[in-house]
Amino acid sequence: MAKRGDKRKIIGLVSEESGERIYYTTKNTMNTPDKLSLRKYSPKLRRQVVFTETKKNLGRNEAPKR
């Protein structure tokens, strides 16, 4: 369980080219307030592409709008 005042947040990395989110990591929000952009391997495209930071739960576990 996370401690109170924990500065590390879980983030998801989304491919800019294919839109898939397959990598998750943590980052310290005090040291790196900007969005992360990392070059990682995409198995769908079978090459390295740029992955950018998004929220971990983006598009998941959200209540449908009525």
N, C-alpha and C positions, 0 to 999 in steps of 0.2 A: 504494500500500500504506500502511496506517495506521502511524503512528509509534508507538514504544513509549511507553505512558503517555498516549495520545491521549484527551482528555476528551470529545470529541464522539462521540455514538452515533447510529446510524441508527434511526429509529423509524417505525412505521406509524400512520396515523390512521384510526380506524374510526368509521363513522357510528353514532350511538346509535339512530337510528330504523330504518334499513334493514339495518344490520350489514355493509355493504360497506366494503372497505378499498381506496381508490383513491389516497390521498395518502401520500407518504413524505417525510420531512424529517430533518434532523439537529438535535440539541440538545446543549448543553454541560451535562453532568450535575452539574458543580460549581456552576454558577450557578442552575440550575433543577432541583432534586431532585424536585419534585412532578410529577405527571402533567400534560401539556398538555391543554387543552380549547380548540379553536378553532372558530369558525363559518366553514364553507367551503361552496361550492356542491356540491350532489349532483345529478349529471345524471340519476340514476334517478328522484328525486323532483322534480326541476326547481325547487329552491329551496334556500335556505341552511339548513343544519342544523348541530348541534354534533358535531364529530369529536373523539374522545378518543384518547390515546396508548396503543399496545400495542407489543409486540415486533415487530421487522421480520419474523422468520421464523415467526410464530405460525401453526401449521397447515400449514407447508410443510416439505418435506425431512425429515420425521420418520419414523423406522423404525416399521413396524407392530408392534403389540403381539402377542405370541404366547402 
